[in-house]
């Protein structure tokens, strides 16, 4: 075993470093989870307003699909610039700014007047939220060593099930309450209330986040040194084996490889998430509201456990490759199964398949992000992570349009044909995850020792 590897293993086993990691996780992770909870809620709550926007403001199915997806165009355009600015001004200020501005835009959905204003606001929501997710990924890569990074990513990803488990019933409840108030509609109350929650979360983030371990008053001198030492060693390895600089990262083949994997993942995530209220409503025969919101919470509840447990277990390269491959296969199979259940009017089986699909794609996300953060550092990390997330997230633009187009072309009254179309790409991602064995480098050697 080399001296560098021995030193790395000794540092990872150090009680001082473990104490620093525990303190950092306890201080930072709750605030980051809250930010992503309101972020995911504000980008997906539009599914609860689909029917009402059509009835009240004349937003057609095509315009809704365009609006649902155009969010990711604004998101993609401003993602890399936002990440570079975060690197320049610090996460404390920039993540707070992102949350406050997107919260204001989200609240403005209460005043939508038709298709044009709806589409414009969805685009602006993507612009203002751009940089949050990759910024947090980059932020966590600066705080936590590779060995525990998937676990931290998994904790961050818990925001998705928490958002849907808590947020879907909340959205349904706000719609029900709002419909009983004079002069407003339920969907208006939902958008405005949940937008203000994002603004409050942004204000809180400014006071809770810290720009790097060296500025953390909650760490003692030894803990700061231990954390800085292991992160410096990992960054040295990244500089030796990975791209250097913005343009080198954007030309790097591995960056584009993981961009395609992430694109396939986002096709699955948003293909399911955007239409989940309507799909569950169709399966159960119930109107979208509190009851449907409670049913939707079930898959996300189980997703909490799959995400966290696999995040803890995926602590070597071999395990990450194995989990990633199996989970992508499971995602594809379960999406196809939910479509079959819809076609054959099997609501219980449909909900089971949806639950398993959610458990699979939630758990695989942190595993995917472990790879690029293992070889990207500095400005290359800002650009590379931003590129992967921005272009990968275009899957969220493609998914609703693809699903709507297939349903329209097939005239499928159950909407299952579009779901079948979305269930194919996860199998490509599974093959590519298995192919990551070709990317082994020095950073992987340090991780496995």
N, C-alpha and C positions, 0 to 999 in steps of 0.2 A: 504493500500500500504506500502511496507516495506521501511525502511530508505535508503537501498541501491538503490532500484528502484527509489525512489523520487530523490535521489542525481543524479542518471544517467539521469533522465528526465530533471532535472534542468540544468545539464551540457550540454546536447544536445540542449537545448533551449538558451544557453548562447550566446549573441552576439559576445563575444570574440572567442568562439570556432567556431562559424559560419564564422567569419572573417578568422580564421586560415585555415579552410577547403577550403574556396574560394581561398585564396592565394596559398595553396598547390596545388589545382587542376589547377589553372592558370599556375603555374610554372612547374609542373611535367607532367601533362597529355599530352600536345602537343608533348613532346619528346618521351614519351612512345608510343603514337599513331604512330608517325613516324617510330619508331623501328619495330612495328608490321606490319605496312604497307609494308615496304621493306621485312620483314620476310615472310609474307603471299604471297607477289608477287614472291619472289625467290623460294618458295616451290611449287607454282602452275603454274608458267609461262611455265612449261614443257608441258602443254596441247597445247600451241600454236606451239610447235616444233614437235609434235608427227608425223605428216605426213612427215615433212621435214627430220627428223632424219631417218625415214624409207627409204625415197628415196635417201638421200645423204650418209648415213652411214650404211645402212642395219640393223637398229634397228627394230626388229620384234615387233608385237603387244604384244606377250608374254613377251619379254624382256623389253618393255616399261612399261607394267603393273608391272613387278618385280621391275624395277627401281623406278617407281612412288611410290610403296609401301615400298621398302626397306629403304627409307628415315626414316621411323618410327621405324625400327629396331635399327639403330644407335641412333636415338633420345631416344628410350626407355632405351637402355643400359646405356647411360651416363646422363640420366635425374636427378636421385637422387644424384649422385656424384656432378653434376654441381650445384644443389640447395644447397647442403651442403657447397660447396666452396663459393657460393655467400654469404651465411650466415657468412662465415669466413672472406672473404676479402672485402665484401661490394658490393652493387649494382652498385655503380659508376664505379668501375673498371671492375667488372665481366660482366655486361650487355654490356659495351663497347667492351670488348674482344670478346664476343660471336658474336656481329654484324660484327666486323672487320674480324674475321676468316671465318665466313660463307660467307661473301661477296667475299672474295678471292676465296673460293671454287666455289661459284656460277659463278664467272667470268670465271673460268676454263672450264665450260661447253662449251664455245666457241671453245674449242680444242678437243672435243669428236671425237674419231676415229672409234668407233664401239660399239657393245653391252657391252663388258667388261668394257671399260672406262666409259660408261654411267652409268652402275650399280654401279661401284666403287665410282664415284663422287656423285651419289645420296645417297649412304651410308654415305660418308664423310660429305655431307651437313647436314644430320641428326645428326651426331656426333658433328659438330661444332655449330649447332643451339640449341642443347639440353640445356635446362635450361632457355631459354629466356621467354617463356610463363609462366611456373610456378614460375619463379623468379619474374616476374612482379606481378603476383597474390599475392605472398607472400609479396612483397614490398608494394603493395597497402594496404594489410591487416595490415601493420605496420604503415601506415600513416593515414588511414581513418576509423572512427568507423563503426560498423556494420550497423547502421541505414542508412548510405549513401553509403555503400560499393557496393551494386548492381549498383547504379548509376555510380560510378567510374568504375566498371567493364564494364558497358555498354558503357561508353565513350571510354575505351580501346578497346572494341570490335568493335567500329566504324571503327577501322583500317581495318577490313575485308571488309566491303563494300567500303570504300575509296580505298583500294588496288585494288579491282576488278573493281570499277567504273572508276578509273583513270588509274590503271595499265593495264587492258585489252585493252583499246584503245591505250595506250602507247606501249604495247607489239606488237599489230597489226601494229602500225605505224612504230616501229623500224624494224619489219620484212619487211614491204614494202620498207622502205628507204634502208635497208641493201641489199636487192635484186638488187638494182640499182647501188650499189658500186662495183667496179672491185675487183676481187680476194677474196671476202667474200660472205657468204650467210646471208640472213636476220636473221635467228635464231641465228647465231653467234654474230651478232651485238646486238641482244636483250639480250642474256645471259650476255655478257661482260658489257654492259652499266648498266644493272640492278644490277649486282654484285658490280660494283663500287659505286652505290648509297648506298648499304648496308655498305660499308667501310666508306663512308663519314658520314653516320648516326651514326656509332659506335664512330667515333672521336667526333662528336657533343655531344653524350650522356655522354662522359667523363666529359665534361665541364658543362652540364646542370643538371645532376642528383645529389642528395644529399643523403648521408647515414643517414637518420633519422631526425626527427623534431628538435632534440637538436642541430644539426649542420646547421640548416637553417637560414641564415642571413636575409632572407626575412620575417621572423616572429619576432615580438617583444617578450619581456620577458613574458608578460601575455599570448600571443597566444601560445608560446611554452609550458607553464605550463598547459594551458587548454587542449591542444591536448595530452600532455603526461599523464595527469591525467585520461582522459577518456579511452585512450588506455591501461593504466596500470590496470584500473578496469576491462576492458574486458579480458585482459590477465589473471587476477586473476581467473575470472570465468572459462576460458578455462582450466586453470591448475587444477581446482577443478573437472571439469566434463569430460575433454578430456584425451587422452593418453599422457603420458610423455615420451619423448625420442624417438629416431629413431626406435628402434625395436618394441616398444609398438605401435607406429603409424602404422607400417607395418603389425601388427597382428590385428589391430582394425577392427571389423566387419563393422562399418559405413564407414570407408575408402574404403573397398572393395565394399561396396554397391554403393557408388558414382563413383567408378572406372567403374563398369558395366554400370551405367547410362551414363557416359561420353563416354564410348566405343560405345554405341548405337548412341549417338549424332555425334561422329566423322565418323561413318559409313555413316550417312546422309550427313554431311558436305563435306567430300572428295569424296564420291560417286557421288555427284553432281558436285563439283568444278573441279576435275581433268578432267572430260569429258565434261564440259560445252561448250567449244568451238566447239567440234565435234558434240555435241547434237544440239546446235543452228544451226550449219552449215547444219546438216541433216534435221532439221525442216524447215529451210528457203530455202535450196537449194543453198546457197552462199558459196564460198570458204572462208576458215579461213583467216582473215586479218582484216583491219581496220573496215569494215562494220560489221562483226561479233563481233568484240571487242566492238563496240558502242552498239549493241543489248544486249550483255552480261552485259553492265553497267547498264541497266534498272532495273533488279531485285535488284542489290546492292544499287542503289539509293533509292529505296523504303525501303530497309532494314535498312538504316540509321535511318529513322523515327521510325520504329517498335522497333529497338534496344534501342534507346534513351528514347522513351516514356514509354516503359514497364520497363526499368531500373529505371526511376523516380517513377513509380507507385508501384513497388514491394518493399515496405518498411515495410511490416510486414510478419510474418511467413505464415499466412493464404493466403495472396495475392501471396506470392512466390510459395506456393504449387499449388494454383489454376492456376496461369499463366504457371508454369512449365508443369502441366498435359495437359492443353489445347494446349499449343504450340507444345508439342511433338506429340499429336494427329494430329494437323494441318500439321506438317512436314510430317508424314507418309502418310496422305491422299493426300497431294499435290505432293509428289514424285510419288505415284501410279498414280495420275491424269496425270502427265507429261508423264509417260510411255504409258498410254492409248492414249494420244494425238499423241504421236509419232507413235504408231501402226496404228492409224486411220487417219494419215496425216492431223492433225489439228494444224498448226504452231502457230496461234494466241492463241488458247486455251493452247497449250503447253507452250508458253512463260508466260501466266498468271499463270499457275500452278507452273512453275519454280520460278516466282517472289514471290508467296505466300510461297513456300517452303523455299526460302532464308530468307524472312522476319521472318518466324517462327523459323528456327534453329539459326539465328543470335540472336534473342531476348531471346531465352531460355538459351543460354550459360552463360551469367552473373548471371542468376537466379540459375543455377546449382552450380556455384562456391561460391555463398553466403553460402551454407550449410557447406562445410568442413572448410572454413575460420572462421566459427563461433565457432568451437570446437577444432581447432588445433592451437598451439602456439609453439614458439621456434623451437628446433630441430625437434619436432614432426611435425610442420608445414612444415619444409623443406622436411622431408621424406614423409609425407602423401600427400602433394600437388604434390610432384614430382612423387609419385607412381600413383596417380590418373591420372595425365596428361600423364605419360609415357605409362602405360598400356592402358589407355583409347585411346590414340592416335594410338594404334595398329589397331584401326578401320580404320585409314587411310591406313594401310598396307593391311588389309583384303578387303576393299571396291573395289579397282580397280581389284584385283585378282578375287574376287567373281563375279563382274560384267562381266569381260572378260570370265570367265569360263562358266557362265550361257549363255552368248551370243553364245559362241562356241558350247555348248551342244545343244542349241535349233536352231542353224543356223538362228537366227532372223536377217534379213537384216537391220531392223530399229534400232537394238540395244536396243529395249525397254524391252526385257525379263530380261536383267541384271538390269535395273532400277527397275522393279517390285521386284526383290529380295532384293534390298537395302531399299525398302519402308516398310519393315515389322518390323525391329528392333525398330524404333521410338515408336511403340505402346507398346513394352515392357518397354521402358523408361518412357512412360506416366503412366503406372501402378505403376512403382517403385516410380515416383515422388509423386503420390497420397499416396503411402505407407509411405512417410516420416513423416506422422503424428505420427508415432510410435517413432520418434527420438526426440521429444520435450524435452528440457532441460532448465537449468537456463539461459543460454545465450538467448534462445528464449523468455523467460519471460521478460528479460530486454528489448529486441527489441520491444515487443508488447505494452509496457506500455507508 
